[in-house]
Amino acid sequence: MQRIFRSFQSIHFKIALVFALMLLVTLELVGAFFVHQLEQQTRKTFSTQIQLQSYVNQSLGEQLMLSNQSKANRKIHTILTDVNNQNITEIRVIDVKGTIRGTSDVNNQQIIGQKTTDNNVKNALSQRSYEKENVEVQNGDRYEVTTTPVVTVQGNHNAIVGVIVVRANMESVYKSINNITGIYIYASIIAIILGVGMAFVIARAITRPIEEINLQTRLIADGDYSGQVKIYGNDELGQLAQAVNVLSDRVEESTAASESERRRLDSVLAHMSDGVLATDRRGNVTIINDEALTLLGLAHTEDAVGQSIIDLLDIGEEYTLRQLLEKQEELVLDLSQVDHELILHAYISLIQRASGFISGLVIVLHDVTEQEKIERDRKAFVSNVSHELRTPLTSVRSYIEALADGAWQDPEVAPSFLKVTQDETERMIRMINDLLALSRMDSGTTKLELEYVNLNELLNYILNRFDMIIEKDDHPEKQYSIKREFTDKDIWVELDTDKFTQVVDNLMNNAIKYSPDGSEIIVRLLQTHNYAILSVTDQGLGIPRKDVPKIFDRFFRVDKARSRKQGGTGLGLAISKEVVQLLGGRIWVDSVEGKGSTFYISLPFEKYDAGDDWDAE
């Protein structure tokens, strides 16, 4: 049913229908005019055919003028009988008194002598030039009745002596007209059928190129540009088909260029290290790349597309869309969470047409978390260095001022003041040396003097020095013992002996400083797979859990007052971390507050036989 309904709505059907209706209306108008003219002309011809000859009128007029009516009536009958006209049904002759004097109808002779009641006869008797034709219906047949006055010359003027009424049956005339009309109707029907057929053929010839053009445009809309519209001629439809073919080629080229540009843009967006979002003029997100999804913590593109940029960036309390469009400020977005720090800079620009119409926004999200952290570390570093240097400098200046004021002359005070000044100066020198070492490591200019070393022997050598210090000191500040737990296998590691010794010294010094008097320091060395694991365990105060992640930061101290009192610079563990990383290893700490800490160093190594070099020689 729908297919039939669509067929009725097609231009093919409409053209055929319009052509058929125009043909039908034309034939109707022509037929109506033709039938009317045919009827008029046929009736006119019929009226001419039923007119009596002039001599008959003259003869009848002479008889009406006779005074002997009986004789005149017989003569009138004879004259009417002699009239040979098959079209005439009846002829009546009426005198001036309205009396019927004769009739040609042999079956109606009884009316002779009767008065007529016909108004047309009365009118004809009063007008010389009166002639009336009208149609009467009798017993289903149509008759034409002609009423004509009979005029004769009497003396010097004409006088009406009677009226002749001619009655003629018109059925033959209308039958002829109906026959001709029927022929015309049949011919019209045939013409309409042929015309409709021709209309469908013509409509098909017209609509076929249009259908092909329509099909091609739909294919173009669906992205298929392979087809071409067939050109049937150089008329308007042919020119339109040619234009559609050119349009298809142009659209294909434009689409290919746009697709290539889109792929290039997608590739650029996908590989950008910054997040990129684009919105429409209402501020709803239309494009977002993977990096922006990651930065905003979204899993899928659908989670962002269609969302308001104000809601997505959670800046509704500070900005409106109009403010973003007008000011285009650089925004700082702090999206940090408890376990994850994230700070973004959002750069906003307009998507603006040549006419000035703003169709959207482009927002570039740049992760500045590391920069902000470095900036904070730099400020903290400058502050710490300033503070750490100011304390000994202030102390040195105070003692020097005291010496300058005369304390140098006091043999009991001067040596102690000079000793403090010397200690503080050495402390500043150590700090500056440590800072220079860290600076060289940060800039990558530190050179390593690598060599294969037996790690077991190197550790024993370093620990022996600490044992010797406690043995030779008659009045040590703190008693301690070192327990060694080494693997029996020799572990050969490629490292810089001096820098690694400095790392172990830092760990041992810290263990000694923060362990109670008489405690035991355990140093372990073992191997696992391709790594050598060194650990130093003390029995000190331990490190609070919250401070463990910061223990290797520069100038960080758990107990700043106590560390500074014991002469630490706060850079030992930071330098140790940098050295271990340069050697390809890793350093970390496990600590329980109040029970002590264990520092671990993991170094990569390869199984090495010390005798290989001698065998090679």
C-alpha positions as CSV (number, residue, x, y, z in Angstrom):
1,M,0.0,0.0,0.0
2,Q,2.8,2.4,0.9
3,R,4.6,1.6,-2.4
4,I,1.4,2.4,-4.3
5,F,1.0,5.6,-2.3
6,R,4.6,6.6,-3.0
7,S,4.0,5.9,-6.7
8,F,1.1,8.4,-6.7
9,Q,3.4,10.9,-5.1
10,S,6.2,10.5,-7.7
11,I,6.8,13.2,-10.3
12,H,6.4,10.5,-12.9
13,F,2.8,10.0,-12.0
14,K,2.2,13.7,-11.5
15,I,3.4,14.7,-15.0
16,A,1.2,11.9,-16.6
17,L,-1.7,13.0,-14.4
18,V,-1.4,16.7,-15.3
19,F,-1.0,15.8,-19.0
20,A,-4.1,13.6,-18.9
21,L,-6.1,16.2,-17.1
22,M,-5.1,18.9,-19.5
23,L,-6.0,16.6,-22.4
24,L,-9.4,15.7,-20.8
25,V,-10.2,19.4,-20.1
26,T,-9.2,20.3,-23.7
27,L,-11.3,17.6,-25.2
28,E,-14.3,18.5,-22.9
29,L,-14.1,22.1,-23.9
30,V,-13.7,21.3,-27.6
31,G,-16.5,18.7,-27.4
32,A,-18.9,21.0,-25.7
33,F,-18.2,23.7,-28.2
34,F,-18.4,21.3,-31.1
35,V,-21.7,19.7,-29.9
36,H,-23.2,23.1,-29.3
37,Q,-22.2,24.3,-32.7
38,L,-23.3,21.1,-34.3
39,E,-26.7,21.3,-32.6
40,Q,-27.2,24.9,-33.7
41,Q,-26.1,24.3,-37.2
42,T,-28.2,21.2,-37.6
43,R,-31.3,22.9,-36.2
44,K,-30.7,25.8,-38.5
45,T,-30.4,23.5,-41.4
46,F,-33.5,21.6,-40.3
47,S,-35.4,24.9,-39.9
48,T,-34.5,25.8,-43.5
49,Q,-35.6,22.4,-44.7
50,I,-39.0,22.6,-43.2
51,Q,-39.8,26.1,-44.5
52,L,-42.6,26.2,-47.1
53,Q,-42.1,27.5,-50.5
54,S,-43.2,31.1,-51.1
55,Y,-45.8,30.0,-53.7
56,V,-47.4,27.7,-51.1
57,N,-47.7,30.6,-48.7
58,Q,-49.1,32.8,-51.5
59,S,-51.7,30.1,-52.5
60,L,-52.8,29.6,-49.0
61,G,-53.1,33.4,-48.6
62,E,-55.3,33.6,-51.6
63,Q,-57.6,30.8,-50.3
64,L,-57.9,32.6,-46.9
65,M,-59.1,35.7,-48.6
66,L,-62.1,33.9,-50.3
67,S,-65.5,34.3,-48.8
68,N,-66.5,30.8,-49.5
69,Q,-64.9,28.9,-46.7
70,S,-66.0,25.5,-47.7
71,K,-64.5,25.8,-51.1
72,A,-61.4,27.5,-49.7
73,N,-61.0,24.8,-47.1
74,R,-61.0,22.1,-49.8
75,K,-58.5,24.0,-51.8
76,I,-56.3,24.5,-48.7
77,H,-56.5,20.8,-48.0
78,T,-55.4,20.1,-51.6
79,I,-52.5,22.5,-51.3
80,L,-51.3,21.0,-48.0
81,T,-51.6,17.5,-49.5
82,D,-49.4,18.5,-52.4
83,V,-46.6,19.7,-50.1
84,N,-44.0,17.0,-50.4
85,N,-41.6,17.4,-47.4
86,Q,-40.8,14.3,-45.3
87,N,-39.5,16.4,-42.5
88,I,-42.8,18.1,-41.9
89,T,-45.2,16.3,-39.5
90,E,-48.1,18.7,-39.7
91,I,-49.1,22.0,-41.4
92,R,-51.9,24.0,-40.0
93,V,-53.6,27.0,-41.6
94,I,-55.4,29.4,-39.4
95,D,-57.3,32.5,-40.5
96,V,-57.3,35.9,-38.9
97,K,-60.2,35.0,-36.6
98,G,-58.1,32.2,-35.1
99,T,-60.1,29.4,-36.8
100,I,-58.2,26.4,-38.0
101,R,-58.9,26.2,-41.8
102,G,-56.8,23.2,-42.6
103,T,-54.3,20.6,-41.5
104,S,-52.0,18.2,-43.3
105,D,-52.5,15.5,-40.6
106,V,-55.1,13.2,-42.1
107,N,-55.7,11.7,-38.7
108,N,-56.5,15.1,-37.1
109,Q,-59.0,16.6,-39.6
110,Q,-61.6,17.1,-36.9
111,I,-59.9,20.1,-35.6
112,I,-60.8,22.1,-38.8
113,G,-63.2,24.8,-37.8
114,Q,-62.1,24.9,-34.2
115,K,-60.6,28.0,-32.5
116,T,-56.9,27.8,-31.7
117,T,-55.6,28.5,-28.3
118,D,-52.0,28.9,-29.3
119,N,-50.6,32.2,-28.0
120,N,-48.0,32.2,-30.7
121,V,-50.8,32.3,-33.3
122,K,-52.4,35.2,-31.6
123,N,-49.1,37.1,-31.5
124,A,-48.4,36.3,-35.2
125,L,-51.8,37.7,-36.2
126,S,-50.9,41.0,-34.6
127,Q,-47.4,41.3,-36.1
128,R,-46.6,41.2,-39.8
129,S,-43.0,40.2,-39.4
130,Y,-43.5,37.8,-36.6
131,E,-41.9,34.4,-36.9
132,K,-41.6,32.1,-34.0
133,E,-39.7,28.8,-33.7
134,N,-39.9,26.8,-30.5
135,V,-39.5,23.2,-29.5
136,E,-42.3,21.2,-28.0
137,V,-42.2,17.7,-26.5
138,Q,-45.1,15.4,-27.2
139,N,-45.2,11.7,-26.3
140,G,-41.4,11.8,-25.6
141,D,-40.6,13.2,-29.1
142,R,-39.3,16.7,-29.7
143,Y,-41.0,18.8,-32.3
144,E,-40.0,22.1,-33.8
145,V,-43.0,24.4,-34.3
146,T,-42.7,27.4,-36.7
147,T,-45.4,30.0,-36.6
148,T,-45.5,32.4,-39.6
149,P,-48.1,35.0,-40.5
150,V,-49.5,34.9,-44.1
151,V,-49.4,38.4,-45.6
152,T,-51.1,39.4,-48.9
153,V,-51.4,42.6,-50.8
154,Q,-54.7,44.3,-50.5
155,G,-54.9,47.6,-52.3
156,N,-52.0,49.8,-51.4
157,H,-50.9,47.9,-48.3
158,N,-50.1,44.4,-47.0
159,A,-52.5,42.7,-44.7
160,I,-52.3,39.6,-42.5
161,V,-54.9,37.1,-43.7
162,G,-53.8,34.1,-41.5
163,V,-51.1,32.1,-39.9
164,I,-49.3,28.9,-41.0
165,V,-48.1,26.7,-38.2
166,V,-45.5,24.1,-39.3
167,R,-44.8,21.2,-37.0
168,A,-41.8,19.0,-37.6
169,N,-40.4,16.0,-35.7
170,M,-36.8,16.6,-34.6
171,E,-35.9,13.2,-33.3
172,S,-34.0,12.4,-36.5
173,V,-32.0,15.6,-36.0
174,Y,-31.1,14.8,-32.4
175,K,-30.4,11.2,-33.3
176,S,-27.9,12.4,-35.8
177,I,-26.4,14.8,-33.3
178,N,-26.2,12.0,-30.7
179,N,-24.5,9.7,-33.2
180,I,-21.9,12.3,-34.0
181,T,-21.5,13.1,-30.3
182,G,-21.0,9.4,-29.5
183,I,-18.4,9.1,-32.2
184,Y,-16.7,12.1,-30.7
185,I,-16.8,10.6,-27.2
186,Y,-15.4,7.3,-28.4
187,A,-12.7,9.2,-30.3
188,S,-12.0,11.3,-27.1
189,I,-11.7,8.2,-24.9
190,I,-9.3,6.7,-27.4
191,A,-7.4,9.9,-27.6
192,I,-7.3,10.1,-23.8
193,I,-6.0,6.6,-23.5
194,L,-3.4,7.2,-26.1
195,G,-2.6,10.5,-24.6
196,V,-2.2,9.0,-21.1
197,G,0.1,6.3,-22.5
198,M,2.1,9.0,-24.3
199,A,2.1,11.0,-21.1
200,F,3.6,8.1,-19.2
201,V,6.2,7.6,-21.9
202,I,7.1,11.3,-22.0
203,A,7.0,11.5,-18.2
204,R,9.3,8.5,-18.0
205,A,11.7,10.1,-20.5
206,I,11.7,13.2,-18.3
207,T,11.8,11.6,-14.9
208,R,14.3,8.9,-15.6
209,P,17.3,11.3,-15.7
210,I,15.8,12.9,-12.6
211,E,15.6,9.6,-10.8
212,E,19.2,8.8,-11.7
213,I,20.3,12.2,-10.5
214,N,18.4,11.6,-7.3
215,L,20.0,8.2,-6.8
216,Q,23.4,9.7,-7.4
217,T,22.9,12.5,-5.0
218,R,21.8,9.9,-2.3
219,L,25.0,7.9,-3.0
220,I,27.0,11.1,-2.7
221,A,25.2,11.8,0.6
222,D,26.1,8.3,1.8
223,G,29.8,8.8,0.8
224,D,29.8,6.8,-2.5
225,Y,31.2,8.8,-5.3
226,S,31.9,6.0,-7.8
227,G,28.7,6.4,-9.8
228,Q,28.1,8.7,-12.7
229,V,24.7,10.0,-14.0
230,K,24.1,9.0,-17.7
231,I,23.6,12.0,-19.9
232,Y,20.8,11.5,-22.5
233,G,21.0,14.9,-24.2
234,N,22.2,18.4,-24.1
235,D,19.0,19.9,-22.7
236,E,18.5,21.3,-19.2
237,L,18.3,17.8,-17.7
238,G,21.5,16.8,-19.5
239,Q,23.2,19.9,-18.2
240,L,21.9,19.1,-14.7
241,A,23.2,15.6,-15.0
242,Q,26.6,16.9,-16.1
243,A,26.6,19.3,-13.2
244,V,25.9,16.5,-10.7
245,N,28.8,14.5,-12.1
246,V,31.1,17.4,-11.7
247,L,29.7,18.0,-8.2
248,S,30.3,14.3,-7.4
249,D,34.0,14.6,-8.4
250,R,34.4,17.9,-6.6
251,V,32.8,16.5,-3.4
252,E,34.9,13.4,-3.6
253,E,38.1,15.5,-3.9
254,S,36.9,17.8,-1.1
255,T,35.9,14.9,1.1
256,A,39.2,13.1,0.5
257,A,41.1,16.3,1.4
258,S,38.9,16.8,4.5
259,E,39.4,13.1,5.5
260,S,43.1,13.4,5.1
261,E,43.2,16.6,7.1
262,R,41.0,15.0,9.7
263,R,43.3,12.0,10.0
264,R,46.3,14.3,10.2
265,L,44.5,16.3,12.9
266,D,43.5,13.1,14.8
267,S,47.1,11.9,14.5
268,V,48.4,15.2,15.8
269,L,45.9,15.2,18.6
270,A,46.5,11.6,19.5
271,H,50.3,12.1,19.8
272,M,50.2,15.5,21.5
273,S,51.7,15.6,25.0
274,D,49.1,18.2,25.9
275,G,45.3,17.7,26.3
276,V,43.1,19.3,23.7
277,L,39.4,20.0,23.9
278,A,37.1,21.8,21.4
279,T,33.6,23.0,22.1
280,D,30.7,24.4,20.1
281,R,29.4,28.0,20.6
282,R,27.3,26.8,23.5
283,G,30.4,25.5,25.4
284,N,29.6,21.8,24.9
285,V,32.6,19.6,24.2
286,T,32.8,18.2,20.6
287,I,36.4,17.0,20.4
288,I,38.8,15.6,23.0
289,N,42.0,13.8,22.6
290,D,43.4,10.8,24.7
291,E,45.8,12.9,26.7
292,A,42.9,15.2,27.8
293,L,40.9,12.1,28.8
294,T,43.8,10.9,30.9
295,L,44.4,14.3,32.5
296,L,40.7,14.6,33.4
297,G,40.4,11.0,34.7
298,L,37.9,10.0,32.0
299,A,37.7,6.5,30.5
300,H,35.9,7.1,27.2
301,T,35.4,9.9,24.7
302,E,31.6,9.6,25.2
303,D,32.1,10.6,28.9
304,A,33.2,14.1,27.7
305,V,31.5,14.8,24.4
306,G,28.3,16.8,24.8
307,Q,29.3,17.9,28.3
308,S,29.6,21.5,29.3
309,I,33.3,22.6,29.4
310,I,32.4,24.5,32.6
311,D,31.2,21.4,34.3
312,L,34.0,19.2,32.9
313,L,36.7,21.4,34.2
314,D,34.8,22.1,37.4
315,I,35.2,25.9,37.2
316,G,31.5,26.9,37.5
317,E,32.1,28.7,40.7
318,E,34.8,31.0,39.2
319,Y,33.8,31.4,35.6
320,T,30.9,31.5,33.2
321,L,31.0,30.7,29.5
322,R,30.7,34.4,28.6
323,Q,33.7,35.2,30.8
324,L,35.8,32.5,29.1
325,L,34.7,33.9,25.7
326,E,35.5,37.5,26.6
327,K,38.6,37.3,28.8
328,Q,40.3,34.1,27.4
329,E,42.4,33.9,30.6
330,E,45.0,31.3,31.3
331,L,43.5,29.1,34.0
332,V,45.3,27.1,36.6
333,L,43.4,23.9,37.5
334,D,44.4,22.1,40.7
335,L,43.0,18.6,40.2
336,S,45.2,17.1,42.9
337,Q,43.8,14.2,45.1
338,V,45.0,12.7,48.3
339,D,47.3,10.2,46.6
340,H,47.9,12.0,43.3
341,E,49.1,15.6,42.6
342,L,48.0,17.1,39.4
343,I,48.2,20.8,38.4
344,L,47.1,21.9,34.9
345,H,47.4,25.1,32.9
346,A,44.4,25.7,30.6
347,Y,45.1,27.9,27.6
348,I,41.9,29.1,25.9
349,S,41.5,30.5,22.4
350,L,38.5,31.2,20.2
351,I,37.3,29.4,17.1
352,Q,36.3,32.4,15.0
353,R,35.1,32.8,11.4
354,A,36.3,35.5,9.1
355,S,33.0,37.3,9.7
356,G,33.8,37.5,13.4
357,F,31.2,34.9,14.4
358,I,32.5,32.8,17.4
359,S,31.7,29.1,16.8
360,G,33.4,27.6,19.8
361,L,36.5,27.4,22.0
362,V,39.8,25.4,21.9
363,I,41.3,24.6,25.3
364,V,44.8,23.2,25.6
365,L,45.6,21.5,28.9
366,H,49.3,21.4,29.9
367,D,50.5,19.4,32.8
368,V,52.7,21.6,35.0
369,T,52.7,19.4,38.0
370,E,56.4,18.6,37.6
371,Q,57.3,22.2,36.9
372,E,55.3,23.3,40.0
373,K,57.0,20.7,42.0
374,I,60.4,21.8,40.7
375,E,59.6,25.4,41.5
376,R,58.5,24.5,45.0
377,D,61.7,22.4,45.4
378,R,63.8,25.3,44.1
379,K,62.2,27.7,46.5
380,A,62.6,25.3,49.3
381,F,66.2,24.6,48.3
382,V,67.1,28.3,48.2
383,S,65.3,28.8,51.5
384,N,67.1,25.7,53.1
385,V,70.5,26.7,51.7
386,S,70.0,30.3,53.0
387,H,69.0,29.0,56.4
388,E,71.7,26.4,56.6
389,L,74.4,28.9,55.7
390,R,73.0,31.7,57.8
391,T,73.2,29.7,61.0
392,P,77.0,28.9,60.8
393,L,77.8,32.3,59.4
394,T,75.9,34.0,62.2
395,S,77.8,31.9,64.7
396,V,81.1,32.6,63.1
397,R,80.4,36.3,63.0
398,S,79.4,36.3,66.6
399,Y,82.6,34.6,67.8
400,I,84.8,36.7,65.5
401,E,83.1,39.9,66.9
402,A,83.7,38.6,70.4
403,L,87.4,37.9,69.6
404,A,87.7,41.3,68.0
405,D,86.3,42.9,71.1
406,G,89.2,41.5,73.1
407,A,88.3,37.8,73.8
408,W,91.4,36.8,71.8
409,Q,93.6,38.0,74.7
410,D,91.8,35.6,77.1
411,P,93.9,32.4,77.0
412,E,91.0,30.3,78.3
413,V,88.2,31.7,76.0
414,A,90.1,32.4,72.7
415,P,91.0,28.7,71.9
416,S,87.4,27.5,72.3
417,F,86.1,30.5,70.3
418,L,88.5,29.7,67.5
419,K,87.6,26.0,67.7
420,V,83.9,26.8,67.2
421,T,84.8,29.2,64.3
422,Q,86.9,26.4,62.7
423,D,84.1,23.8,63.1
424,E,81.5,26.0,61.6
425,T,83.7,27.0,58.7
426,E,84.4,23.3,58.0
427,R,80.7,22.6,58.2
428,M,80.0,25.3,55.6
429,I,82.8,23.9,53.4
430,R,81.3,20.4,53.6
431,M,77.9,21.8,52.8
432,I,79.2,23.7,49.8
433,N,81.1,20.7,48.6
434,D,77.9,18.6,48.9
435,L,76.0,21.2,47.0
436,L,78.6,21.3,44.2
437,A,78.5,17.5,44.1
438,L,74.7,17.5,43.7
439,S,74.9,20.2,41.1
440,R,77.4,18.2,39.0
441,M,75.1,15.2,39.3
442,D,72.0,17.2,38.3
443,S,73.8,18.6,35.3
444,G,75.2,15.2,34.3
445,T,78.8,16.3,34.4
446,T,79.8,13.9,37.2
447,K,82.4,11.4,35.9
448,L,82.5,7.9,37.3
449,E,85.8,6.0,37.7
450,L,84.3,2.6,37.2
451,E,86.2,-0.6,38.0
452,Y,85.3,-4.2,39.0
453,V,85.5,-4.5,42.8
454,N,85.0,-7.3,45.2
455,L,82.1,-5.9,47.1
456,N,82.7,-8.2,50.1
457,E,86.3,-6.9,50.6
458,L,85.4,-3.3,49.9
459,L,82.7,-3.3,52.6
460,N,85.0,-5.0,55.1
461,Y,87.6,-2.3,54.4
462,I,85.1,0.5,55.1
463,L,83.7,-1.1,58.2
464,N,87.2,-1.8,59.5
465,R,87.8,1.9,59.6
466,F,84.8,2.4,61.8
467,D,86.0,-0.4,64.1
468,M,89.4,1.2,64.3
469,I,87.9,4.6,65.2
470,I,86.1,3.2,68.2
471,E,89.2,1.2,69.3
472,K,91.7,4.1,69.2
473,D,89.4,6.6,70.8
474,D,90.1,6.6,74.5
475,H,87.0,8.7,75.3
476,P,84.4,8.0,72.6
477,E,81.2,9.9,72.7
478,K,79.2,6.8,71.9
479,Q,79.9,3.1,72.1
480,Y,78.7,0.8,69.3
481,S,79.5,-2.5,67.6
482,I,79.2,-3.5,64.0
483,K,77.9,-7.0,63.1
484,R,78.7,-8.3,59.6
485,E,76.3,-10.8,57.9
486,F,78.0,-11.4,54.4
487,T,77.4,-14.1,51.9
488,D,80.3,-16.5,51.4
489,K,80.3,-15.9,47.7
490,D,82.4,-13.1,46.3
491,I,80.3,-10.5,44.6
492,W,82.1,-8.5,41.9
493,V,80.4,-5.2,41.0
494,E,81.4,-2.5,38.6
495,L,81.3,0.8,40.5
496,D,83.2,4.0,41.5
497,T,85.0,3.0,44.7
498,D,85.3,6.6,46.1
499,K,81.7,7.5,45.5
500,F,80.4,4.2,46.8
501,T,82.6,4.5,49.9
502,Q,81.0,8.0,50.5
503,V,77.5,6.4,50.3
504,V,78.4,3.7,52.8
505,D,80.1,6.3,55.1
506,N,76.9,8.4,55.0
507,L,74.7,5.4,56.0
508,M,77.1,4.3,58.8
509,N,77.5,7.8,60.1
510,N,73.7,8.2,60.3
511,A,73.3,4.8,62.0
512,I,75.9,5.8,64.6
513,K,74.5,9.3,65.1
514,Y,70.9,8.2,65.7
515,S,71.5,4.9,67.5
516,P,71.7,4.9,71.3
517,D,74.9,4.3,73.2
518,G,76.0,0.7,73.2
519,S,73.8,-0.3,70.3
520,E,74.6,-2.8,67.5
521,I,74.7,-1.9,63.8
522,I,74.1,-4.8,61.5
523,V,75.5,-4.7,57.9
524,R,74.3,-7.4,55.6
525,L,75.4,-8.4,52.1
526,L,73.7,-11.0,49.9
527,Q,73.0,-11.7,46.3
528,T,69.7,-12.4,44.6
529,H,69.5,-13.2,40.9
530,N,71.6,-10.5,39.2
531,Y,71.5,-8.0,42.1
532,A,73.7,-7.4,45.2
533,I,71.7,-6.3,48.2
534,L,73.5,-4.3,50.9
535,S,71.6,-3.3,54.1
536,V,72.5,-1.2,57.2
537,T,70.3,-1.7,60.2
538,D,70.4,0.5,63.3
539,Q,68.6,0.5,66.6
540,G,67.8,4.2,66.6
541,L,64.6,6.2,67.0
542,G,63.3,5.2,63.5
543,I,61.5,7.4,61.0
544,P,57.8,8.3,61.2
545,R,55.7,6.7,58.4
546,K,54.7,10.1,57.0
547,D,58.4,11.1,56.6
548,V,59.6,8.0,54.9
549,P,58.9,9.2,51.3
550,K,60.8,12.4,51.9
551,I,63.8,11.0,53.7
552,F,66.0,11.3,50.5
553,D,65.0,14.8,49.7
554,R,67.6,17.5,50.0
555,F,67.8,19.3,53.4
556,F,65.1,17.1,54.8
557,R,65.5,16.2,58.5
558,V,63.1,14.2,60.7
559,D,64.4,16.1,63.8
560,K,65.9,19.3,62.4
561,A,67.1,20.6,65.7
562,R,68.9,17.4,66.7
563,S,70.4,16.8,63.3
564,R,71.8,20.3,63.1
565,K,73.2,20.0,66.6
566,Q,75.0,16.8,65.5
567,G,76.5,18.6,62.5
568,G,74.5,17.1,59.6
569,T,74.0,19.1,56.4
570,G,70.8,17.3,55.4
571,L,72.4,16.4,52.0
572,G,74.0,13.0,52.8
573,L,71.1,10.8,51.9
574,A,70.2,12.9,48.8
575,I,73.8,12.5,47.6
576,S,73.7,8.8,48.4
577,K,70.5,8.4,46.3
578,E,72.1,10.3,43.3
579,V,75.3,8.1,43.5
580,V,73.4,4.9,43.7
581,Q,71.2,5.8,40.7
582,L,74.3,6.8,38.7
583,L,75.6,3.3,39.4
584,G,72.4,1.8,38.1
585,G,71.1,0.8,41.5
586,R,68.3,1.7,43.9
587,I,68.2,2.8,47.5
588,W,65.3,2.7,49.9
589,V,64.5,2.5,53.6
590,D,62.3,0.4,55.9
591,S,61.7,1.9,59.3
592,V,59.5,1.5,62.4
593,E,59.4,4.5,64.6
594,G,61.0,3.8,68.0
595,K,62.7,0.6,66.9
596,G,65.2,1.6,64.2
597,S,65.7,1.8,60.4
598,T,67.1,-0.4,57.7
599,F,68.6,1.2,54.6
600,Y,68.9,-1.0,51.5
601,I,71.1,-0.6,48.4
602,S,70.5,-2.8,45.3
603,L,73.3,-2.9,42.7
604,P,73.3,-4.9,39.5
605,F,76.2,-7.3,38.9
606,E,77.3,-10.1,36.6
607,K,79.0,-13.3,37.8
608,Y,82.7,-12.7,37.4
609,D,85.7,-14.8,38.1
610,A,88.6,-12.8,39.3
611,G,91.1,-15.2,37.8
612,D,89.8,-14.6,34.2
613,D,92.1,-11.6,33.8
614,W,95.1,-13.6,34.8
615,D,94.2,-16.5,32.5
616,A,93.8,-14.1,29.7
617,E,97.4,-12.9,30.2
